[in-house]
Amino acid sequence: MAKKIEAGVRSADINNKLVEEILSQSNPKELFGKDGLFQQLKKRLVERILEDELSHELGYSRHSKASKQDSNRRNGTSEKTVIDDSGQKIVLDIPRDRDNSFEPQLIPKGVRRFTGFDDSVISLYARGMTMSEIQSHLEEMYHTEVSKELISTITDGVMEEVIRWQARALDRIYPIVYLDCIMVKARDNNIVINKAVYLVIGINIEGKKELLGIWISKNEGSKFWMQVVSELKNRGVEQIYVACVDGLKGFRDAINSVFPNTIVQLCIVHMVRNSLKYVSYKNLKEVAADLKQIYTANNENMANLALEEFAKMG
């Protein structure tokens, strides 16, 4: 139990790495872990790129029929397991040709590690990417030089896949929706920089998490978020019970202008982070552990009891 909260400590005095470590323990990163929200996107994207590689080699798209003169043609797929950046296994369906002459370039034969692509996958699925930015990301995903013609073919295929995903229909009701931001490495004017990527993660009525959308924007403002939630409505969402957000001024009005009955609350991570600003370094872990007893309580009564105990130690 924490012994004392020392108010007035400046946030700059707090070890940020320790704060993030504490928060990550209570809010595990589920984006790239096993069955993470981005794993299926990564699998779909890689498989689409490999399909387009084979299309480029055969000279016809996967939706077209090979001419009778062509002796070589598509011949189904074979499974290949690779290890990604997070150490997780991804089972890929690798396209095959009848002559067995197709040599994938993104993941060559014999290669079992597929690393360094997480940020690119996020960026490619985000709204706000230009065609040239998408092409640059695809070029970087290859560890060897490939032809401009191949990149052009793959870019067209990826654009088709991404647009289909961005415009897919959503459920009518989401009990909880999280709106937040992560930082990824992205190319901007031929320079790799940290770029903000905005995520909307929904909890559906079955209690499962869904990645509803990804956006890239220069400014995180209430106007931007109003556009985001308007898009959710246009894709079929009729009701959101609770929206968990950061402390952006005007956020509540932006959401309620589209979903007037939605309860808007500050997400746990931001509330804990704000609370820890006033805690001395030596008491950080203890106070964080006490706070966790409150927001992970099984019911309201137990949460109130934990809060009362916490208040006594102030």
N, C-alpha and C positions, 0 to 999 in steps of 0.2 A: 504494500500500500504506500502510495506516495506520501511523504512526510510534509512537504510544504511546496506550494507554488509561489515562486518568486516573481511577482508582477513587475512590470516596468522594464524587463530585460529587452533590449533592442533585438529585432529579428536578425540583424546582421551578425549578432554574437552567437547565433545558433549554428551548430554544425549541420549544414544542409544535407550532407550525405547521410548523416545519422537519421535525420528526420525522414528522408525518403526511404531509408532502410526499414524504419519502424512502420511507415505507412504501407510499404510493400508487403510486410508480413501480415497486415490485417486486410490488405486488398490485393491479393495475388494477381500478377499479370496473366491474363488469360488470352491475350491476343495471339501469341505464337507458341504457346505450350501445346501439349497433347490435346487434340480436339479443339484447339483455339479457334477464335472467330476468323482468323486470316488463313488458317490451314487449307480450308476448302477453296478459298480464292486462289491461293498459291497453286494448288493442284490443277484447278481449271485453267489458270493462265499458262502454266508450263505445258500442259497437254495441248492447249490451243496453238502455242508457238511451235511445238514439235509437229503437229498436224500441218501447219503452214510450211515448215521446212520440207516435209515430204511433198506437199503440193508444188513447191518451187522446183524440187528435183524432178518430179514426174511431168511437170508442165501443165497440170490441170488441177482445179480445185477439188476439195473433198466432196462437194455437192454435184460435181460433173462426172460424166461417164468417160472412161478412157476410150480413145479411138481404137478401132479394130486392129490398126497397124501396130499399136503399142503392145509389146510383149510383156512389159513390166507394168504392174498396177498395184493398187492397195491390197493388203492381205491381212486385215484385222489388226489386232494389237497384242502386245505381250506385256506382262507386269514386270516392273522394276522398282525395287525399294531403294530410296536414297535418304540420306541424313541431311536435315536442314540446319539453319543457323542456331536454332534452339536445341539441337541435339535430338529432335523428334524424327521419327520415320514417316516418310510419305510414300505411299504406293502409287506409282504412276502407270498409266496405260500408254505404253510407247507404240506409236504406229509402225507397222511393218509393210514391206513391199514384197511382191512375189519372188523377185530375184535375190532377196536378202542382201541387197547392195546399199541400202539406205544407211548412212552414217550420221546420226544426230549430232549437231554441233553445239547446241545449248548444253546438253548433258551427254558427252561422248560415251561410247561403249566402254565399259570397264570402270567408269567414274561412279563412285557411290556417295560422294559428298556434294550436296547442292547448297552452297553457302554464299553469303554476300548479297542476297537478293531481296531480303525482307522489306527494306525501305523502298525499293523499286516497285515491288508488288503493291504496296500501299499507295504509292504515288500514281501508278498506272490506273488504279480503280477509282481515283478521286476525281470529282468534278472540278473543272478549272484548269486542267492540263491542256496545253495546246498540242497540235499535231507534231510540231518540231520537238517539243519537250518529251512527248511520248517516244518519238523516234530516238532521241538521245538516250533515254533510259534503256531502250531495247538494245542499242549498240553497246552500252556498258555492261549489259547482262552476259555478253559473250566475252570469254577470256582470250579469244583469238580474233583476228581480223576476218570479217565476213563481207560478202559483196553488198553493194548498195541495193541491187535488185532483190536480194534475199530480205534485207531489212525492210524494204518497201512492201514486199508481200506480207511479211509478218506484221508490220504496222497496220495494214488494212485489216488483217484478221483480228488483231488485238482490239482495234477500235470497235469492230463489230461485237466482240465479246463483252467489252466494257460497257458500251452503250446499252446492250441488252440487260446487263446486270443493274446498271444505274436506273433503268426505267421499269424494272420488274414491279409487279403489283405487290402490295403489302397487306397485312391483316387489317381488319376493321378496328380491332381493339388491342391496345397494348397497356397492361396495368402499370408498367414502369418503363420510362425511357430515360437513358442517360445521354447528356450532351456534353462533350468534353473535347480536349485537344491533346495531341501527342506531337513530339518533334521527330522528324525524320531527316535523313540526308537526301537532298534533292539538288538537281542541277538547275541553275538560274543564270542565263547569259553565259553559258560555258564555265560557270564557277559552281563548285559543290558547296552548298550552304545548309545550315539547319533551317528547315521550313516547317511551319505549323500546319498540321493536318487535323481537320475537325471530324469527329466521329459522332454518329448517333447509334447507340446500342439499345435495342428494345428487349424487354422481357415479355414474351407472348403469354397467352392464357394457359399454356401448358407448363409455364415456368422455365422455358428454354430461352437462352440468349440468342439474339439475331443481330447481325451487323446490318443496320438499315441503310446506311449510306456513309460515304466518305467525301469530304470537300476540302479543297485548297483555296484559301482566300488571303489576300494581303492584310485584311483587317477583320478582327473578331469583334463585331459590334452588334447592337440590337437589330439593325437593319439586315445584316447578313443572316442572323439567326431567324429572323422573320421569313426570309426567303427559304431557308432550310425547312422550317416547320410547314410552310405553305406547300413545299414540294411533297412532304410526307402526306399531307392531306390530299393532294392531287393524285397520289399513287394509291389511294384507297383507305388511308387511316381516318377513322371517324371519331375516335375517342382515345385519349391518353389520360389515365387516372392521376399519375404522379410523374412529374418531370424533375430529374435531379440535375442541377446545373452548378456552374461556378458562380462567383460573386459579381458577374458583369452587371453594371448599372443598366437598367432598362430591359434586362433579360425576361423578367416576369411579364412585363407588358407585351414584349414581342411574342411570347408563347401564347399568352391569353388572348391576344388579338386574333389568333387562328383557332385555338382550342380554349374557349372561355371558361370551361368547367375544370380545367386541369389544375391540380395542386402543384405549385412550383416550390421546391425546397432546395437548399444548398446541399450538395452531395457530401457524404461522410468524409471523404478524403480532404475536401477543402475545409470542412468544419474542424477536423482534427488538426490539420496543418495550421489553421488560424489560432486554435487553442494553444498549440505548442510554441507559438511565438512568444508567449509570456512565461515560459518555463526555462529555468536555468539548465545548462548543459548536463550537470551531474544528475538531475532529476528527470531527464527526458524519457528514458525507458520506463521508469516507474509510473510516471503520469500517463504515458501512452497506454500502458497495460491497464491502468485503472479506467481510463476512458473506454477502452475496448470492452470492459465488463458492462458498460452502459449500453453501447450501441449494438452489441451482439446478444443482449438479453433475450430470453425466449418469449417474453411478453412484457406488456407495459408496466405491470406491477413490479416485476423483477428489475426492470430498467429504473424505475423510480427509487427502489431500495438501493440500487447501486449508485444512483446519483446522490442520494442522501449520505451514503457512506463516503463518497468522494468529497462532498461539501464539508463534512466534518474534519477532513484532513487539510483544508485550505489554510 
